[in-house]
Amino acid sequence: MKELQSVLNIVSDGLKTLAKGVEAIAEKVDEVSKSQGVAKPRKKKPSTSAKKVTTAKKAAKKKSVKPETDTDQVLTIIGRSKKGASTATIMAKTGFDQKKIANIIYRLRKQKKIKSVDKGVYTKL
């Protein structure tokens, strides 16, 4: 027990030393940035070709008025898979956590948009 306490004390002292070092570095960075003066970026005047591109982008945005929802993303992934998509695959492709995937799948099953092929594997109806 005493050995564990002494190890913890050593680790604690090391962390305190590291924290002081980080604070010193942060202060140095602040000093350097103040002495150099941070220059604000200049705004560039858009060229005529840039105006054409922005109007094209605006027109494209107007066409897609409704953004894709999380449910739509999951339904698209399930629809693209031939043998069905597993929850692990959906999690990997969307980055959602398991609880969110479970809620979306529950909602889609209630709406009769997907069906369960196997445990944790779903296909589009």
Protein Blocks (a to p, Z undefined) as FASTA:
>chain_A
ZZmmmmmmmmmmmmmmmmmmmmmmmmmmmmmmmmnopaddddddddfklmmmmmmmmmmm
mmmmpacdfklmmmmmmmmpmnbpafklmmmmnopafklmmmmmmmmmmnopaccfbghi
acdZZ
